Amino acid sequence: MSTITRVGLAAGDDASGDQVAMAGVVDHMVEQMERMQAMFVASEASRTEANERIGKLASAVEVLAQQTSSEEATTQLTRVADAQEALITALKDTGMEGIDAESRMRLRSIDVGLLRILEDMAAGRQELTQDLRADMAGLTKAVRQGNREARKSNADGS
């Protein structure tokens, strides 16, 4: 509206200095309103771009969370158990049942160490998945809040 309507005061023979000053103030206010409108348009474009980037980030995090699912951990645990069974079978087949106590103790120590590593990996994945889900929930909340504020400011500005 301000681009097609110019607010001014009629300057006649009886125009005083106050009217001229008032006209200057009104012109300045019109310019400021136009700048503010341009600023709001730029802000909206920036917010839209940020929302798109956050959406892409959320999608990437979701894909990452799906890749580190519990099925993968279960599959790996099964593979370790199968490998241990195969090792036991191989030792029985080669006649290594009678190995000395020190070697058995070392094998048990290796076995326990491998199990601890596997459990730590599974716990780490679970913790990472929980952190990713919490981060995604925070991102979702922030995007929703931003959308609400944008709708509110658009409704107030319209």
N, C-alpha and C positions, 0 to 999 in steps of 0.2 A: 504494500500500500504506500509506503514511503517513497517508492521509486516513481510513482505516478502522481502523487499529490505533494505539492510544495506548500508548506505552511508559511505564510508571510503576513506582514502587516501593511495595510495601505498607507503609503507615504504621500501625504497631501501637503498643502502649504502650511498646515498647522502641526506637522510632524515634529515631535520633540526628540531630544537625545535619548530619552528613556525608551521610546518606541524603536529606535534604531538599534539600541543595545539589546532590547528584547528580541528583535529579529535575528541578531547575531547569535544569541543564546539558543534560540529555537533551531537555527541552522546547525549549530554545533551538536545539539541533541539528536537531530535527524542523522547526522553523520555517525555519531556514536552508536545509535540504534542499528544502522546498517552494518557497521563493523561487528557489533555484537551478534547480529544475525549470521554473518559470514563465519564468525568464530564457532557458533553452535553447529553450523553445517559441517565445518571441518572436524569438530569434535565428534559428531555423529559418524562421520566417515572413518575416523580413527578408531572409534569404539567398535564399529562393525568389523573392521580389519582385525582388531584384537580378538573379538569373539570367534572369528574364523580360525585364527591361529590357535586359540585355546581348544577349539573343537578338533583340529588336526592333532594337537598334542594329546588330547584325551583319547582319540582313536588309536594313536600309536601306543599309548600306555596300556590300553585295553588289549591290543594285539600282543604286547609283551607279557601281560599277565596270563593270557590264554596259552602262550607258548611254555610258560613255566607252571603248568597245571600239575595237580597231584597225580594224574595218570602217568606222567613222565617219571615222577619220583618212584611210583610203584613199579614201573617197568624196570627202572635201574636197580631197585632192590631185588627184584626177581632175577635179574641177570647176575647179580653178585651171588645170590643164593645158589643159582644153577652152577655158577663157576666153582663155588665151594664144594658142591656135590660132585662135580666132575673131578676136582682135585682129590677128594677122598677116594673116589672110584679108581682113579689113576694110581694113587699110592697103594691101594689094596692089590691092584693088578700087577704092580711091579715088585711086590714083595717087600715094600718099605715099611711094613707094619712094625718091624723090630728096630726102628731107628732109636737112637739113644735119647735119654730124657732131656738133655740140653737142646737137641734139635726140635723135639716136640714142644718144649717150652717156647722156643723162638718162633715156631710156626703159630702157636696159640697167641703169642704176643702180636705177631703180624696180623692174624685174623681179628683180634680184638681192636687193633689200631685201624684196620680197614673198616670195621663196623662203626667205630666212633666217627671216622671221617664221613662215612655214608650218612649216619644220623645227623651230624652237623650240617651236611649239605642239605638234607631234607628239611631240617629246622630252619636253616637260612633261607631256603626257597619259600617256606611257609611264612616266615617273617617278612620277606620281601613282598610276597603277594599281599599280605595284610597292609603293609605300608603303601603299596601301589593303590590298593582299593581305597584306603583312607585319603590319599592324595587325589584320586579321581573324584571321590565324594566332595572334597573341598573345592576342586575345580568346577564341578557341576553346580555346587552351591553358589560360587562366585559368578558363574555365567548366568545362572537364573536371577541372581540379585541384580546383575548388570542389565539384564533384559527388562526386569521390572522397573528399574530406575529409568531406563531409556523410554519405556512405554509411558511412564508417569511424566517424564519431562516433555515427551511429544504431546501427551494429552494436555499438559499445562500450557505448552507453547502454541497449540493449535487453536 
